[in-house]
Amino acid sequence: MKHIILSFQIFLLLFSFSHSIQTNYTSIFSFGNSYTDTGNLVIVSGGPATPGLVIAKPPYGMTFFGHPTGRLSDGRLAIDFIAEALGLPLLPPSMAANQSFLQGANFAVAGATALNRTFFLQDGDTAVTPYNISLSDQLGWFDAMKPSLCNSTQACQEYFAKALFFVGELGWNDYGLMLLAGKSVDQARSRVPEIIGKVCAATEKLIGEGAKTVVVSGITPLGCAPANIVLLANHTGAEYEPGTGCLKNLNLLSKEHDLQLRRALMALRGRHPSVRLVYADFYAPIVNFAVAPDRYGFNGTDGALRTCCGGAGGKYNFNLTALCGMPGVNACEDPAAYVNWDGVHLTEAANRRIADGWLRGPYAHPPILSSY
């Protein structure tokens, strides 16, 4: 009997990591920034041949696709693993030509912010993107796409009720632009309520469109990105967390953002009790990887905070003059042993573990698949 029970437990474990599971979702619609973008920035920038567009050059995409796809990783993103788990195709970028979006679209764009671009221009933040790609812009593209998906208010309500909506990691670039412009962490923190307000307003708009399941992601620990450690250490006090090696003040900013987001989502749940709102924790898994990389399959010496694809060498392997995708810059031999791909974004291996934590726990509240 013990052998039968053990065999059954092994079967359940293997089943939980299976490629896909039967669900009622018929499509996915995603909004966000570079952690979720599946090709929109490359399109809006003029295509892969655009000079200086390093994300459109090898070794991006090397692990799974074998070539760059516009994803800022060596392979798949968390949103890709979510689509696979739900038995749906990988999400096409919403700007793709000659593409059907009946099973979903990805409106996320690398560099996107929660606040509108005009805010940063008026605020004097010179690193702001030249494109109008903020969350409100993405919602506008969604509105423009609706007539091709459904032809009446009732039809749209019914169609979107069967969709999974994902509002991802907005706020990361907002804080980054402020800090790069020389503002203090406290000044950036003062904008948290405004940023959370934008994310929640977007979520509520999608609920109004008929959404019954919305996954809303927090942001990653800003202080654990090798690029931020290199570029912002002196500006933010150069105080490192003893357990992770990440910048303490930047991580406190991420934690404050995530705390206010969770509180706001609780209020949204109260107003919309029939809607399933999932908080996807992007902070905890990356901190866990930094504390104990070996436990999660990453290199215990370099895997947590060292960039896989970079040409700078040294502890973090990041320098703006030797970015991933630039001529002569190579990737590490085994990207799966690293958490960070290019100084900011994650490897496919890290994305896979985070997505699994969102799908089945413990990094989502409630887990996306918990009702099935």
Buried (B, 14 or more C-beta within 10 A) or exposed (E): EEEEEEEEEEEEEEEEEEEEBEBEBBBBBBBBBBBBBBBBBBBBBEEBEEEEBBBBBBBBBBBBBEEBBBBBBBBBBBBBBBBBBBEBEBBBBBBBEEEEBEBBBBBBBBBBBBBBBEBBEEBEBEEBBEBBBBBBBBBEBBEEBEEEBBEEEEEBBEBBBBBBBBBBBBBBBBBBBBBBBEBBBEEBBEBBEEBBBBBBBBBBBBBEBBBBBBBBBBBBBBBBBBBBBBBBBEBBBEEBBEEBBBBBBBBBBBBBBBBBBBEBBEEBEEEBEEBBBBBBBBBBBBBBBBBBBEEBBBBEEBBBBBBBBBBBEEEBBBBEEBBBBBEEBEBBEEBBBBBBBBBBBBBBBBBBBBBBBBBBBEBBBEBBBEEE
